[in-house]
Amino acid sequence: MRATAALKEEHRAVKAMLDIWEGIGNRWQKTGELDEEGLSSTLEFAQVFVDRCHHGKEEDLLFPALEEAGIQREGGPIGVMLKEHEEGRSHIREIASSLKEYQKGNREAAKTVVDRMKAYVDLLRQHIEKEDTVLYVLADQHFSPEKEEELLRGFETIEEERIGKGRHEAFHRMLHELRQRYPK
């Protein structure tokens, strides 16, 4: 398996979360109620799986390997991806903060939650498309089989250290359950 194939597989889970957030936002617009449980679970997924694990694999291993292969960071695709990772983190912080306000009884905070969720969904959908069709193609063109093996071993280490054994599977079960509640 190529390193980029492992990351693309993770993108499928991220896209499922984005679909769920669209469903949560749509339901709020129709009913005025925010699915706190579903949102809390998927927010944790965004913080742990997407940012700490997936983006960690990219930022700590993939992007430096691309730079070593001669792909430019500043003014190039790596710099764009890093900027978008930071923009996503900003949205996640605001969602988490506004969700806490909502849970304290501030019903007005739901609008901020939903607006930021929509911005995050839009950002990540475009981000994933760029990674899958531009950045990962560059990686596939530049990495030797030995580099691929090294990256995959590093990905396993990051997954174990940052989310723990079995947590990956638990996240996938949670996403599957919420997809039943929010079918596309």
N, C-alpha and C positions, 0 to 999 in steps of 0.2 A: 504494500500500500504506500502511496505517496503521502508526504506530509500534508500537501494541499487537499488531498482526498479526505483526510481525517478532519481538517478544518471545515471543509464543505459539508461534511456530515453534521458537524456541530451547527452549521448555519441552518440546517433543516429544523433543528430544535429551536433555534432563535426565531425563525420565521413562524413557528407554531405559537411561541409566546407573543409575537407581534399580532398574530391573528386574534389571540385571546384578548389582548389589550384593545383591539378594535371592537371586539364584542362587548367588553366591559364599558367602553366609552359609548357605544351605540345604545346599550341598555340604560345607561345613566341619562342620555338625552331623551329617551322615551319615557322613563319612569321617575327620574330624579333621584334614584337610589344608586349608591355606589357599592359594588360587590367588594366589601372590605377584605373578606377571606381570600377570594380569588386574586385580588390586587396585591395583598400582602405576600401571598405565595409566589406570584410571578415577579414581584419586586425583588424578593430574595433571589430568585433565579437570575434576574438581570444583574444584581450586585455580585453574586457569587459565581454562577456559571458563565455568564456572558463576560463580565468585566474581569473578575479575578482570574478565572481559568482560561477562557477563550482568548480574550485580549492579552492576557499574560503570556500565553504561548506565542502570540504574534509579536508582542513588544519585546519579550525577553529572548526569544529564539529565532523566529522567522525573519523579522525585520533586520536584526544584526547580520544574519546569514545572507540576506539579500544585499546588504551594504558591502559585505565582504566580497560578494560576487560582482560588485561594481554598480549596483543600482543606487541611484542618488536619493538621499533623504531629503535635504532641503531643496525645495522647488521640484521635487519628484513625487512619485506615488506614495512612498513611505511617509513623507511629511504630511501629505493629505490625509492618510489613514490615521496618523497620530493625532492630528487636529480634530478629526471626527470622533475619535475615541474620547478626547477631552470634552467635546461638545455633548456627547452622549452621557458622560459622567455628570455634567452639569444638569442635564434633564433629570437624571435619576435622583440626584440630591434634592432637586425641587419637588419631584413627585413624592419622595419619602417625607420631606418636611411638610408638604401640604396634606398628605395622608394623615400624619399625626394630628394636624390641626382639625381635620375632618373628624377624626376619632374622638377628639376632645369636645365635639359638638358644633364646630364652625362649619355649617353646611355650605357656606360660600366657597370654602377651600376646594370643594369637589370640582368646580370649574377649572381651577388651576391644575389639579391632578389630571383631568381629562385633556386639557389643552397641551400639557407637557407630555402626556402619553402619546398623543397624536404627533407631536413634533418628534419624539423619540422614534416612533414607528416609521415616520417618513424618512428620518435620517438613516436609520438602520437598514431599511429596505434598499435605499440608494447605495449605502456603504457596502452592503453584502454584494450587490451587483458589481460594484467596482472591484472588490476583492476577487470575486469569482471569475470575472472576465478580463481583468487587467493584471492585478498584482500576482495572483496565483499562477497565471499563465507565465509570467516572467520567472517565477520560482521554478516552475516545471522545466523551463528552458535552461536554467542556470545550475541546478543542483545535481550533483553526482549521486549515484546510488548510495555511496557511503555517507554523504551529507544527509540524504533522506533518512537513512537508518538512525543517524545521530539525532536528527530533529524528532523523529518518532519516539525515541527513548526519552528525550527531554520532555516531550509532551506528556508522556506517562508520568514522569516525575512531578511535573507541575500539577497534573490532575490529582495525584495522590496527596501532595503537600497542601494544595490550596482548597480542595473541596472534600478530600477524604474518600476512603474506600466505600463503595456502595452508594455514595451520595449522587453520583451521576445517574444511576439507575432510578433512584428515588425522584430526582427531578423529572426524568422522562415519564414516570408514572403520574406525577402531579400534572404535567402538561397533557397527558392523555386524558385524564379525568376532566380537566378544565376544557379540553377541546370538545368533550361531549356536551358540556354546558353551553359552550359558545361555538357551535359549528359554523363554518365559513359559508 
